[in-house]
Amino acid sequence: MAILEQHKIGKVSIQLQVTKQNNKKVPFVYIPVTLSFWILTCKPFAIPFQAGMGDTVFAPMYQLLQKRGVHIQFFHQVNNITLHPKRQTEIEFINIVKQVETSEPEYMPLITVKNLPSWPSKPKYNLIDSDQSNLLKEHLVNLESFWSNWPEIYKNHFGKDLPVLQLQRGRDFDTVVYGMSVASLPHTCGELLLASHKLRNAHSHVKTCATQAFQIWTDMSLNELGWNRHSFPFLDGWRGSLDAYASMNQVLEFEDWASYGKDPQNVAYFCSQLNVTNFPPENITNFPQEMSNIVKHNALQKLTYARDIWPNSFENGHYNWTMLTDLDELVGMRRFDSQYWRANIDPSELYVQSPVNSSIHRITTNGTEFTGIYFTGDWIKTGINMGCVEGAVTAGMQTAAAIIQQHDRK
């Protein structure tokens, strides 16, 4: 039976749901996302990233795996995991679409920016088959998008479907680590959802949402913009959409603006939930662009409130677009086109939430009816139980421990 307990951290009240297990109270903490973000970013609990998360967190992880001999196949999309026809607790096949042919046996994804190994925003086209890379560039294909039109483009050009690899248990794999988001389950694990009450329950109760974000670079410093406090700004709950704002000026040191003759003095990050009432089927390929247009509109609207935090960003009653750093030196609002915005709408991108009474439905890494498959990510039960990289890493550690434990038993 679950009960609610009220606790305080300083002047902040939080609500704990407590369940009885073996006559002991076991808490599952439900902290609103904004509060947890505040806790994780207040001194002395966290140190700001000095560069992008892809470069400070994921690139080192990739390099460590590579150093340890792990072979990583990029441009392979899992589209179905199926069970043994008679033994419904065993994974039998994994179907994977091979999106492109690489020109080298192993695709090396990282680039170097100011001596820092970094993830590029686009594939390294020179390491992809030339015919395919030309098509990708010509049609501005996003291979990471759930709604990508690449299968249709590929078939129209080459007269055949993208190749599908089928991995079989015992021949190609012994153990599966499923590290995709909970929102990806219906698209990759349909059979497993039908066969497992625990997995189905987790998918139903661990909610996700789309998010939106934009970043702007300005030629004016924070002080010049009118921010007169000593600390760098971090705001949440600021009016309207995109209500979280943080100054990330520390990352400018690792951005190569000098090569383009620019020297921005300020970079601002904005983000929030994105209200999406319906996610269409994957053949509605214009959906990402529609969502991107909405985020751009929201970002432009947000800047009409910029006077709240940057009093000097307005001139003659209007936002001063000339302060935006623009490589193309466009005029007026068009300068925003050189900034960055995105809609995080793909199943793998949806933010994992922690609504009240949801943590009790999360599974442990090996907590389903299936054998030989471990689920991991910030949506499983880790004790953190919220959408964050700390939750994902903790889940990965728990998965590794469970696999080692199972191996030792054998």
C-alpha positions as CSV (number, residue, x, y, z in Angstrom):
1,M,0.0,0.0,0.0
2,A,1.3,3.4,-0.9
3,I,1.2,6.4,1.4
4,L,2.3,10.0,1.0
5,E,4.8,11.7,3.2
6,Q,5.7,15.4,3.1
7,H,9.3,16.4,3.6
8,K,11.3,19.6,3.4
9,I,14.7,20.5,1.9
10,G,15.4,23.9,3.4
11,K,12.3,25.9,2.5
12,V,11.3,23.6,-0.3
13,S,8.6,21.0,0.3
14,I,8.7,17.7,-1.6
15,Q,6.3,14.8,-1.7
16,L,7.4,11.2,-1.3
17,Q,5.4,8.2,-2.1
18,V,6.3,5.4,0.3
19,T,5.5,1.8,-0.3
20,K,5.7,-1.1,2.2
21,Q,8.1,-3.9,1.2
22,N,8.9,-6.6,3.8
23,N,7.5,-4.3,6.5
24,K,10.0,-1.6,5.5
25,K,9.2,1.8,4.0
26,V,10.7,2.2,0.6
27,P,10.4,5.8,-0.8
28,F,10.1,6.8,-4.4
29,V,10.8,10.5,-4.8
30,Y,8.5,12.6,-7.0
31,I,10.2,15.9,-7.5
32,P,8.8,18.2,-10.2
33,V,11.2,18.4,-13.2
34,T,11.8,22.1,-12.6
35,L,12.6,21.6,-8.9
36,S,15.0,18.7,-9.6
37,F,16.7,20.7,-12.3
38,W,17.1,23.5,-9.8
39,I,18.6,21.1,-7.2
40,L,21.0,19.6,-9.7
41,T,22.3,23.0,-10.9
42,C,22.6,24.9,-7.6
43,K,26.0,25.2,-6.1
44,P,27.7,23.1,-4.9
45,F,25.8,20.2,-6.4
46,A,26.9,20.6,-10.0
47,I,29.5,22.1,-12.2
48,P,28.4,23.6,-15.5
49,F,29.6,21.8,-18.7
50,Q,32.5,23.6,-20.3
51,A,31.4,22.5,-23.7
52,G,28.4,20.7,-25.2
53,M,27.1,17.5,-23.5
54,G,27.9,15.5,-26.6
55,D,31.5,16.5,-26.4
56,T,32.0,16.4,-22.6
57,V,29.9,13.3,-21.8
58,F,29.1,11.1,-24.9
59,A,32.4,11.5,-26.8
60,P,34.5,10.3,-23.9
61,M,32.1,7.4,-23.4
62,Y,32.4,6.5,-27.1
63,Q,36.2,6.7,-27.0
64,L,36.4,4.5,-23.9
65,L,34.2,1.8,-25.5
66,Q,36.3,2.0,-28.7
67,K,39.5,1.7,-26.6
68,R,38.1,-1.4,-25.0
69,G,37.5,-3.0,-28.3
70,V,33.7,-2.5,-28.6
71,H,32.7,-2.5,-32.3
72,I,30.0,0.1,-32.9
73,Q,27.9,0.0,-36.1
74,F,26.5,3.4,-37.0
75,F,23.6,3.9,-39.5
76,H,21.7,0.8,-38.4
77,Q,18.1,1.3,-37.3
78,V,16.4,-1.4,-35.2
79,N,12.8,-1.8,-36.4
80,N,11.6,-5.0,-34.8
81,I,12.5,-7.4,-32.0
82,T,10.6,-10.7,-32.0
83,L,10.1,-13.6,-29.7
84,H,10.7,-17.3,-30.3
85,P,7.4,-18.7,-31.7
86,K,7.1,-21.4,-29.0
87,R,9.2,-20.0,-26.1
88,Q,7.6,-16.7,-25.6
89,T,10.1,-15.5,-23.0
90,E,13.1,-15.7,-25.3
91,I,14.2,-13.1,-27.9
92,E,14.7,-14.8,-31.2
93,F,15.2,-12.2,-33.9
94,I,16.3,-8.6,-34.2
95,N,15.6,-6.9,-37.5
96,I,17.8,-4.0,-38.4
97,V,17.7,-1.7,-41.4
98,K,21.1,-0.8,-42.8
99,Q,20.6,2.9,-43.8
100,V,23.8,3.5,-45.7
101,E,27.0,1.9,-46.9
102,T,30.2,3.4,-45.4
103,S,33.3,3.7,-47.5
104,E,35.5,2.5,-44.6
105,P,35.1,-0.7,-42.5
106,E,34.5,1.3,-39.4
107,Y,32.8,4.7,-39.4
108,M,34.7,7.2,-37.2
109,P,32.1,9.8,-36.1
110,L,34.0,12.4,-34.2
111,I,35.6,15.7,-35.4
112,T,38.1,17.9,-33.5
113,V,37.1,21.4,-32.6
114,K,39.8,23.4,-30.6
115,N,41.5,20.1,-29.7
116,L,38.2,18.7,-28.3
117,P,36.8,15.5,-29.9
118,S,33.2,16.5,-30.8
119,W,30.1,15.2,-32.4
120,P,29.2,16.9,-35.7
121,S,25.7,18.0,-36.5
122,K,25.7,16.1,-39.8
123,P,27.2,12.8,-40.9
124,K,30.7,12.7,-42.3
125,Y,29.6,12.4,-45.9
126,N,33.1,11.6,-47.2
127,L,33.0,8.4,-45.2
128,I,29.7,7.3,-46.9
129,D,29.3,5.7,-50.3
130,S,29.5,8.6,-52.8
131,D,26.1,7.9,-54.6
132,Q,24.3,7.6,-51.3
133,S,26.0,10.6,-49.7
134,N,25.1,12.8,-52.7
135,L,21.5,11.8,-52.3
136,L,21.5,12.5,-48.6
137,K,22.9,16.0,-49.2
138,E,20.7,16.7,-52.2
139,H,17.5,15.9,-50.2
140,L,18.7,17.2,-46.8
141,V,17.9,13.8,-45.3
142,N,18.0,13.4,-41.5
143,L,18.8,9.7,-40.9
144,E,18.0,10.1,-37.2
145,S,14.4,11.1,-37.8
146,F,11.6,8.7,-37.2
147,W,9.8,10.4,-40.1
148,S,12.8,10.3,-42.5
149,N,11.9,10.0,-46.2
150,W,15.2,8.2,-46.9
151,P,13.6,4.8,-47.5
152,E,11.5,6.3,-50.3
153,I,14.4,8.3,-51.8
154,Y,16.6,5.2,-51.7
155,K,14.1,3.0,-53.4
156,N,13.3,5.5,-56.1
157,H,17.0,5.9,-56.9
158,F,18.3,2.4,-56.6
159,G,15.1,0.4,-57.4
160,K,15.1,-1.6,-54.2
161,D,14.4,-1.3,-50.5
162,L,17.0,-0.6,-47.9
163,P,18.8,-3.8,-46.9
164,V,17.5,-5.5,-43.7
165,L,19.7,-7.5,-41.5
166,Q,18.2,-10.2,-39.3
167,L,20.1,-11.2,-36.2
168,Q,19.3,-14.5,-34.6
169,R,19.7,-15.7,-31.0
170,G,22.6,-18.2,-30.6
171,R,24.0,-17.3,-34.0
172,D,24.5,-13.5,-33.8
173,F,23.8,-12.7,-30.2
174,D,23.4,-14.2,-26.7
175,T,22.3,-11.2,-24.7
176,V,20.5,-8.0,-25.8
177,V,20.8,-4.6,-24.1
178,Y,17.9,-2.5,-25.0
179,G,19.0,1.1,-24.5
180,M,16.3,3.0,-26.4
181,S,13.7,5.2,-24.9
182,V,10.5,3.9,-23.4
183,A,8.7,5.8,-26.1
184,S,10.4,3.6,-28.7
185,L,8.9,0.4,-27.4
186,P,5.7,0.3,-29.6
187,H,7.9,0.8,-32.7
188,T,10.5,-1.8,-31.9
189,C,9.0,-4.2,-29.3
190,G,5.4,-4.8,-30.3
191,E,5.5,-8.5,-29.6
192,L,7.2,-8.0,-26.2
193,L,4.6,-5.4,-25.1
194,L,1.8,-7.9,-25.8
195,A,3.6,-10.7,-24.0
196,S,4.8,-8.8,-20.9
197,H,2.4,-7.2,-18.4
198,K,5.4,-5.6,-16.6
199,L,6.8,-4.0,-19.8
200,R,3.3,-2.9,-20.9
201,N,2.6,-1.4,-17.5
202,A,5.9,0.5,-17.6
203,H,5.2,1.9,-21.0
204,S,1.7,3.0,-20.0
205,H,2.7,4.8,-16.8
206,V,6.2,6.2,-17.4
207,K,5.1,9.2,-19.4
208,T,7.2,11.2,-22.0
209,C,6.8,14.6,-23.6
210,A,8.2,16.4,-26.6
211,T,10.5,19.4,-25.8
212,Q,11.7,22.5,-27.7
213,A,14.8,24.5,-27.5
214,F,16.7,27.4,-29.1
215,Q,20.0,29.1,-28.7
216,I,21.2,32.5,-29.7
217,W,24.6,34.1,-29.8
218,T,24.9,37.9,-29.4
219,D,27.7,40.3,-30.1
220,M,26.8,42.1,-26.9
221,S,27.9,40.8,-23.5
222,L,25.5,40.1,-20.6
223,N,26.5,43.4,-19.0
224,E,26.0,45.3,-22.2
225,L,22.6,43.6,-22.5
226,G,21.7,45.0,-19.1
227,W,22.0,41.9,-16.9
228,N,23.4,43.6,-13.8
229,R,23.6,40.7,-11.3
230,H,26.9,39.1,-10.3
231,S,26.0,35.5,-11.2
232,F,25.2,34.0,-14.6
233,P,21.5,33.9,-15.1
234,F,19.5,30.7,-14.7
235,L,15.7,31.1,-14.8
236,D,12.8,28.7,-14.9
237,G,9.1,29.5,-15.0
238,W,9.7,32.7,-17.1
239,R,6.5,33.7,-18.7
240,G,5.2,32.0,-21.9
241,S,6.7,29.1,-23.8
242,L,10.4,28.2,-23.6
243,D,10.3,29.3,-20.0
244,A,13.7,28.0,-18.9
245,Y,16.8,30.2,-19.7
246,A,20.4,29.8,-18.9
247,S,23.5,31.7,-19.9
248,M,26.1,29.2,-21.2
249,N,29.0,31.6,-21.9
250,Q,31.5,29.1,-20.6
251,V,31.1,27.0,-23.8
252,L,32.2,29.8,-26.1
253,E,35.8,28.9,-25.4
254,F,35.3,25.6,-27.3
255,E,33.4,27.1,-30.2
256,D,35.5,28.0,-33.3
257,W,34.0,31.4,-34.1
258,A,37.4,32.9,-34.9
259,S,37.7,30.9,-38.1
260,Y,34.7,32.8,-39.4
261,G,35.8,36.2,-38.2
262,K,33.3,36.4,-35.4
263,D,33.6,36.8,-31.6
264,P,30.2,36.4,-29.8
265,Q,30.2,37.7,-26.3
266,N,27.1,35.8,-25.0
267,V,25.2,32.5,-25.8
268,A,21.8,31.9,-24.3
269,Y,19.9,28.6,-24.1
270,F,16.1,28.4,-23.8
271,C,14.0,25.3,-23.5
272,S,10.6,23.9,-22.4
273,Q,8.0,21.3,-23.1
274,L,6.5,21.3,-26.6
275,N,2.8,20.6,-26.7
276,V,2.2,18.0,-29.4
277,T,-1.3,16.5,-29.4
278,N,-0.7,13.9,-32.0
279,F,2.3,12.1,-33.4
280,P,1.5,11.0,-36.9
281,P,2.7,7.7,-38.6
282,E,6.2,7.6,-39.9
283,N,5.1,8.2,-43.5
284,I,4.0,11.7,-42.7
285,T,7.5,13.0,-43.5
286,N,6.7,16.7,-43.3
287,F,5.9,16.5,-39.6
288,P,9.4,17.4,-38.4
289,Q,9.5,20.5,-40.5
290,E,6.0,21.6,-39.2
291,M,7.2,21.2,-35.6
292,S,10.5,23.0,-36.4
293,N,8.4,25.9,-37.8
294,I,6.4,26.0,-34.6
295,V,9.5,26.1,-32.4
296,K,11.0,28.9,-34.5
297,H,7.7,30.9,-34.1
298,N,7.8,30.3,-30.4
299,A,11.4,31.4,-30.2
300,L,10.8,34.6,-32.1
301,Q,7.8,35.3,-29.8
302,K,10.0,34.7,-26.7
303,L,12.4,37.3,-27.8
304,T,9.7,39.9,-27.6
305,Y,9.9,39.4,-23.8
306,A,13.7,39.7,-23.8
307,R,13.5,43.1,-22.2
308,D,12.6,41.3,-18.9
309,I,16.1,40.0,-18.6
310,W,18.1,42.1,-21.1
311,P,16.8,45.7,-20.8
312,N,19.3,46.9,-23.5
313,S,18.2,44.3,-26.1
314,F,15.4,46.7,-27.3
315,E,15.8,49.7,-29.5
316,N,13.0,52.1,-30.2
317,G,10.6,49.8,-28.6
318,H,11.5,46.7,-30.7
319,Y,14.0,43.8,-30.3
320,N,17.4,44.8,-31.7
321,W,18.1,42.0,-34.2
322,T,21.5,43.5,-35.1
323,M,22.9,42.2,-31.8
324,L,22.6,38.6,-33.0
325,T,25.8,37.1,-34.3
326,D,25.2,36.2,-37.9
327,L,27.7,34.7,-40.3
328,D,25.7,35.9,-43.3
329,E,25.1,39.4,-42.0
330,L,21.4,39.4,-42.9
331,V,19.1,42.3,-41.9
332,G,16.4,42.4,-39.3
333,M,14.5,39.3,-38.1
334,R,16.3,37.2,-40.8
335,R,19.4,37.3,-38.6
336,F,17.6,34.7,-36.4
337,D,17.9,32.2,-39.3
338,S,21.6,31.7,-38.4
339,Q,20.8,30.8,-34.8
340,Y,19.8,27.3,-33.6
341,W,16.4,25.8,-32.7
342,R,14.9,22.3,-32.7
343,A,11.9,20.3,-31.8
344,N,12.7,17.1,-29.9
345,I,9.8,14.9,-31.2
346,D,11.4,11.6,-32.2
347,P,10.5,8.6,-29.9
348,S,14.1,8.4,-28.8
349,E,14.2,12.1,-28.0
350,L,11.1,12.4,-25.9
351,Y,11.7,13.6,-22.3
352,V,11.0,11.0,-19.6
353,Q,8.8,12.4,-16.9
354,S,8.1,11.4,-13.3
355,P,4.4,12.0,-12.6
356,V,3.1,11.0,-9.2
357,N,2.5,7.2,-8.8
358,S,4.7,6.4,-11.9
359,S,7.9,5.2,-10.3
360,I,6.3,2.1,-8.8
361,H,5.5,1.0,-12.4
362,R,9.1,1.3,-13.6
363,I,10.9,-2.0,-14.2
364,T,14.4,-3.0,-13.1
365,T,16.9,-3.7,-15.9
366,N,16.1,-7.5,-15.8
367,G,12.6,-7.1,-14.3
368,T,10.5,-8.4,-17.1
369,E,9.4,-12.0,-17.9
370,F,12.0,-12.3,-20.7
371,T,15.4,-13.9,-20.5
372,G,18.5,-12.6,-22.3
373,I,17.3,-9.0,-22.6
374,Y,18.1,-6.1,-20.3
375,F,16.3,-2.8,-20.5
376,T,18.2,0.3,-19.6
377,G,17.9,4.1,-19.7
378,D,16.5,6.9,-17.6
379,W,13.1,5.3,-17.7
380,I,13.8,2.2,-15.7
381,K,13.9,2.0,-11.9
382,T,17.2,3.4,-10.8
383,G,16.5,5.3,-7.6
384,I,16.8,8.6,-9.5
385,N,13.7,8.0,-11.6
386,M,13.8,11.1,-13.6
387,G,14.8,12.2,-17.1
388,C,18.5,13.0,-16.9
389,V,21.9,11.8,-17.9
390,E,22.6,10.8,-14.3
391,G,19.6,8.4,-14.4
392,A,20.7,7.0,-17.8
393,V,24.3,6.3,-16.5
394,T,23.0,4.8,-13.3
395,A,20.8,2.5,-15.3
396,G,23.7,1.5,-17.5
397,M,25.8,0.6,-14.4
398,Q,22.9,-1.5,-13.0
399,T,22.6,-3.3,-16.3
400,A,26.3,-4.1,-16.4
401,A,26.1,-5.4,-12.9
402,A,23.1,-7.6,-13.7
403,I,24.8,-9.1,-16.7
404,I,28.0,-9.8,-14.8
405,Q,26.0,-11.4,-12.0
406,Q,24.1,-13.6,-14.4
407,H,27.4,-14.6,-16.1
408,D,28.9,-15.5,-12.7
409,R,26.0,-17.7,-11.9
410,K,26.6,-19.7,-15.1
